[in-house]
């Protein structure tokens, strides 16, 4: 079974990790995961495993400190440049 919950991520990007709404989602998701894990353990014992993961961490960065990679050729790497033509 695979579940994806985007509210926490979306809220973190919009409102920051210090926002009351982000903390509310985090605590709610944590409580739901704990209930789900306990119910699985009660029903299936050690035959069930729960693995929680995230696609990235979350830190608040002021908008002015952000970097738009598309505006920084030095960060784009070789794959972003036009190939040289010989001939």
N, C-alpha and C positions, 0 to 999 in steps of 0.2 A: 504494500500500500504506500502511495506517495501523496503527501499533502503539501500544498504551498499556501502560506498565509502572507499576503502582501501588505496588510494594514500597518504593521509595525514599521516595515521598510519605508513605505510611502509617507507615513506620518513623520518619521525621522528626517526624511529629506525635506519635507515641507515646513515642519515646525521645530526641528532640532531635538536632540536627545534630552535636553533639560525641560522640555515642555511637559505639562501635566498630562496631556493626551498621550504622548509617547510612552510615558511611564505607566499610564493606565493600560495601554495595549500590551506592554511588556509584562506587567504583572498578571493580566488576564490570560495571556498566551502561556505564561509559565504555569499558572494554576490549571489551565485546560490540559497542558501536556502532562502534568503530574496526575491528574484524574484519569486521563487516557491510559497512561502507563500502569497505574494501579489496577484499573479494570482489566487490562490485558493480562497482567500477572495473575489476577484472581481467576480468570477464565482459562488461561493457557499455561500458566506456570512458566517454566524456563523454556518452553517451546517458542515463546514470543520475545522479540528483541525490539527495542525502540532506539532509533538513531536520530538525533536532532542535529541539524547543521544549518549554516547560514551561507549566503553567497558572498558576503563581505562584512567587515566590521562597520561601526558607525561612530564618527566623531564630528563635532560641529566645527565647521570652517567658515570664517566670514567670507561673504561673496567676493569682496575685494581681494582676498588672498587666493582665490581659485585660479587655475591655469587652464586656458582653452588650448588644448594640444593642436588644434587646427591652425592656431595663430603662431605656433612655435615650430619653425622648420627644423631647428636643432633637436627637437623631440620626436619628430615624425619618423626618422629613420630612412633607410634606403628604399624600402618598399613603397614609400609615398612619392618618390621622385619619378619623373618620366624616364623610361629606359633610353639609353643612348642608342642612336642608330648609326651604323657604320656603312658607308657605301657610297 
